[in-house]
Amino acid sequence: MENKVLIIQNAQTQLEYQIQTSPLSKDEKNSMLESIKEVDAKLVVSLCDLAQPPLTKANLSYIFCFLAGIRVKWIARVFNVEPATVYTSRFRLRRHFKYAGMSPF
């Protein structure tokens, strides 16, 4: 359990760094960072336990963004991808939770 918490905290830290170095405006960055910090790590750990197959680090980054309620356009700019890629990632993440009978985002 502690190992998962460390992995999730590491993913959150990497995401925060990626946001800080992104081409977003200062206000957008601050808004995203505040939202990311409000996401409960215990919730993400419980989601990791439910996911089948296991989640990757990239999946964790997307999960933090989706749970924080960040706009798809901003997520796409942070990860340097098209918005359609973010929608595809959300769809694929939902498949991880299909067998648990839930869709957290």
C-alpha positions, 0 to 999 in steps of 0.5 A, a space after each residue: 500500500 505504501 508503495 502505491 502511495 509513493 508511486 502516486 505521489 511521484 506521478 502527481 509531482 511529475 504532473 505538477 512539473 509538467 504543468 509548470 513547464 507547459 506553454 499555458 498562461 500563468 493563470 491557467 497554470 496556477 488554476 491547474 496546480 491548485 486543482 491537482 493539489 486538491 485531488 485526494 491521493 487516497 482516492 487515486 489509490 483506491 481507483 488503482 486497486 479497482 483498475 483492471 489491467 493495472 494503470 500506467 504512470 501516464 494513466 495516473 497523470 490523466 486520472 489526476 487531471 480528470 478528477 481535478 476537473 481540468 478542461 480537455 483543451 488545457 490537458 492537451 496543451 500540457 501533454 502536447 497532444 491533440 484534444 481528441 487524444 485526451 478524449 481517447 485516453 478518457 475512453 480507454 481509462 473507463 475500460 479499466 474500470 468496466 469490470 468494477 462496475 464504475 466509471 469515476 470520470 
